[in-house]
Amino acid sequence: MRYELVIFDNDGVLVDSEPIANTVLSGYLTELGHPTSYEESLRDYMGSAVHRIHDLIKERTGRLLPEDFDSTLSTRTFAAFQQELVAVDGVEELLGKLVADGVDYCVASSGSHERIRVGHRKTGIDQWFEEEWIFSSEDVGRGKPAPDLFLHAAERMGVAPERCVVIEDSPLGVEAARAAGMDVYGFTSMVPADRLVGVTAHFSDMSQLPKLLA
């Protein structure tokens, strides 16, 4: 493999959480008087840290979200995860191949550390990730589309950015990876290929990824 480190996004790439999370988010925003469809939630917030929700709502309406917005959203999302969340098809086989091939990997997610851990435990992929291989937007000042999170992950893993590859499924994540100077492969399970602009390649099934990275 021509890369020394594979950096995975989490939501939608490792765990199939985007449909669940955006259903919860769109419903909660609508309940608060900010009508938001599921499709609009995907368009505006998929792949972003929670501060982007606050920023866009304030920009568009001039209103602030409730002080307990983050905690309520997390509680509702985690409850839905416990009922519905599964790993993305083929992820465990892919991680097993990386381990067998001696390729380092980590996760760099816009979600909180708690959200990452909840999802990994629920789906059983926690066995594949050591604590020091998990990075969150909580660890840096700016989330995606800023490159900070990916650069932080590369630095902590001891690999130069140009030797890293990012696996992403959102336009914001692709933008962040490119800004970090990393190759990025776009997973098209949720977002059409034409919205993942500037990727090194697209793929629609995890079984396709090893050949792309070789």
Secondary structure, 3 states (H helix, E strand, C coil): CCCCEEEECCECCCECCHHHHHHHHHHHHHHCCCCCCHHHHHHHHCCCCHHHHHHHHHHHHCCCCCCCHHHHHHHHHHHHHHHHCCECCCHHHHHHHHHHHCCEEEEEECCCHHHHHHHHHHHCHHHHCCHHHEEEHHHCCCCCCCCHHHHHHHHHHCCCHHHEEEEECCHHHHHHHHHCCCEEEEECCCCCHHHCCCCCEEECCHHHHHHHHC
